[in-house]
């Protein structure tokens, strides 16, 4: 099946789903307990080790690997011709030379460029001349690099409202690269988004995949989120001990205690603060700094 036909098929399925009431197994309360424990939080390299290499590039993944960091985080979007690429901003302007190479294509939205056009871009020079010529990776290329390093992936669906069907397409790509077998879904993969509907859709499409919601819902809303997401991932200022305890008091759809992965923590002091609050993971541009501060 061509990529364009695959996207069309995914869109049709999701449109059909939107007419239905999505149901999930009711949330189960987890035993309430103090969040602090002897186990260090997981350190996650934000967009790869992006404090040391250009974000969301294969170089940033390799740098995280060299630092001994197991988990990397990325952002997935879709090109004009239906390919999945790894890019944070919805525009190419900040982290590539798109403005110079395509001066008449403002505002340089990812969705306005084909995969071939994006492949021409330099995604490294903005960060350092040492990374001149680094490319915007496709999701396929990214997965192969993560697999090569034996690493784990926190995958963010970026602005999924712009890309109907991206949840199904991403799951298909993950399956194609061997990332939906039991060994991966059990402990090597999480799919997250700021868009709750996208997280819910991902859970409905494949209930074995661990999911995360980026944000900090009200405590009164946590039971409803626990029906479709396994993690609540707030900014570090919202990751207080009381809030983390509330999340931990609930079980997610996989039947396990819900987790908290907080972001973006780039200094030792903040890392120690959220560690004391009991978070399960810390997302950071400087993973070596956080790991040293927390032992994770």
N, C-alpha and C positions, 0 to 999 in steps of 0.2 A: 504494500500500500504506500502511495506517495505521502510525503509529509503533509502536503496541503489537504489531501483527502483524509488523513488521520486527524488533522485539526478540525476539519468539518464534521467528522464523525463524533469527535469528542464534544464539540459544541452542541450537536443535536442531542446527545445523551443528557448533557447537563441542562439543556432547556426543558427536556422532558422531566427531569428531576425537580426542576423549580416549581412545577405544578403540583408536586406532592408534598405532603408534610413529612419531613425527614424525622424519623424516630430513632432513638438509640436506647440502649439498656440504661435503666436508672442509675444515677450515681450512688455509690456506696460510701458510707462514712468510714474513714480510716481511724484507727485509734489515735486520739489526741495525745501528742507527746511534745516535749521540748525540742525545738528545732536544732539546737546545738548537738553535735556529736563528734566523735573522734575521727570520723572519716573526712578527709579533705575534699573540698568541692572540685568538680571537674573543670579543668582549664580548657577553654575553647578559643582557638585562634580566629578572631573576627575578620572575615574576608581573607582568610589566611593570616599569616604573620604580617599584617598590613602596616605595622609600625616600622618594619624593616624592608619591605618589598611592596611593589605596587599592588593595591587591593584587588582581590578577585582574579588574580593571574595565577598561572601555574607556578611562577617563581615564588609567589607568596605561600602556596601550598608546600613547595619544596623547602622553603625556609622554616616553616612550622615543623616539618619532618626533621630537619637538621637540629632544631631546638628540642626535639624529643616530645613534641606535642601531638597527641593522638587525634584530637578533635579539631576540625576546621569548619568554619561557617561560610556560606556563600549566598548569593542572590541570583535568582533565575528569572529571566524575561524571554520574550519571543520576538524574533525578527519579522520583517515585512513578509518574507516568504516562508514563515512557519518553523524556523529552526530555534531551538532553545540555546540561549547564550547566558554567560555568567557576567552580570553587570549590576551594580547597585543603583545608580541614578537612572531615571527614565530617559534622560538625555545623555548623549555620548560626549558632551562638550567638556566636562570637567576632567575626565581621566583618559582622554584620547586626543589625537590631533584631528578630530573630525572637522573642526572649524577651518583648519588650514587645507585639508584634503578635499573637503566638500563645502566651499565657502558660501554657496547659494542654497544650502539645505537647512537653514535655521528653522526650528530650534534643535535640530539634530536628535530627534527622538529615536530611541532604539527601534520602535515599531515602524519607522519610516525608512529603514535601511535593510537591504537584503543581507543574508549571511556572508555572501561573497564580498560585499562592500565593507562590512564590519571587519572581515578578515584582513583587509588591507591596512587597518588602523594600527597606530603605535600606541599601546596602552601602558608603556613604561617610562617614556622620557619625561612626562609631567612630574614623576616622582624623583627620578635620578637618571643622569646620563648612563649610569651603570646598567640600566634596564632598557636602554634604547632598543626598539624593535620587539619588545614583549607584546604578545597578541592578546586580544579578547578571546578567551576560550569558549568553545561550545560546551554545553553540559556533558556531551559525550567525552570530549577531551578531558574535561575536569574530572569526571568519574574515573577515567583510566588512570589519571595521575594519583588520585586519592587511593585507588586500589593498589597501585604500584608501591605506594608507601605504607600500605597496611593501616591506613588511617580511617577515621570515622567522620561522618558528615551530618552537620546541622544545616539543612537546606531551607532557605527562605524563598517562598513564592512572593516575588516583589510586585506590588501593584497588580494583583491578579484580576482586578476588575477591568483592567485594560486588555486582558488576554483571555477571552472566554474559552473554557476547555483546557486551560493550562494545567489544571490538577491532573486530569486524566493523561494528558500528553507527557507530563513529567513522570508519572507512575509508569507509563509505557517505556520511557527511556531508561528509568531505573531498572525495570525488569529486563530490558534488552542487555543491560550491562551487568546483570547478575546481582543486583542490589535488593531484590525483593525476596530472596530466599530466607529461610528461618534464621540463619546465622547473622544476617544483616539486620532484619527487622527486630530481632531480639535485643541487639546491643550496639549496632553500628550506624543507625540511621534515625534521624528525627526530621520531620517536615513541619515548618512553622510559617506563620504569616501574621501581619497586623490585621488582616481581613478575617473576621470570625466565620463568615460564610464559606470562605475558601478552606479554612481549617476543617469545618464541618463536612464539606464536600469531600475533602481528602479522606477523612475518616470513613465516610459512607462508601467511598469507592474501594478502600482497602482497610478494613478494620484492624489488620495486624500491624500496620505502620504506626509508630509512635508519633504523636502530633504535639505541636506547641502553639500557644497563642501569645503574640507579642503585645503586651499591654498589662494593665492592672485593673481588671474589672472590680466593681464593688464587691465586698464580701457577700452581700445579699444575692449576688449574681453567680457566685462560684459554683453552686450546685448545678446550675444549668450548663455552665461551661464544662463541668466534669463529665457531662454526657458525651462529649466529642473531642476533648483535648486532654492530653496527659501531662502537659506542662503549662504553667502560667509564667511568662517571661517578661518581667517588668524592667523598666529603667532602674538603675541602682538606687536612685533617691526614693523610690517607692518600695524597695525591698527591705522593709523593716521587719524586725523579729515577729511582731504581732501579725503582720500580713503573711509572712512565710508560714507561721504556725497555722493560720487559717487555711492556706492552700494545702499544707501537709495533712490537715485533718480530713481530707477528702480523697477518695479513690477515683482515678480516671477510668476511661472506657476499657482499658486493658486490665482493670481490676487491681492495679497497684497504686500505692500512695502517689498523689500528684507531686510533681517536682517544680522547682523554681530555678530557672537559669536567668541570671541578670546581666545587664549590659549598660553601657560599654565602660568597663573599669580599666583604667590605664595607669594606676599608681598603687603602690603597696598599701598606703593607708586606707584607701577606699576598699581595696581587696580584703583587708583584715576586718573592716567594718561589716561588709556583707557576709563574710565568712562567719563572723560571730552571730549574725542574724539567722544563720542556718541554711543559706542557699545551697542548692545542689550543684550548680554550675556557674562559672563566671566567664563571660564573653569579653575578650580584650584584644586590642591591637598589639599589646606587648605581653605575650603569653609567658615568657620567661620571668618577667617581673611579678606577675600574679602567682605563678607557680612557686616562686621562691618565697613569696609573702605568706602563702597559705599551705604549702606542701602538696598542692594539687597538680 
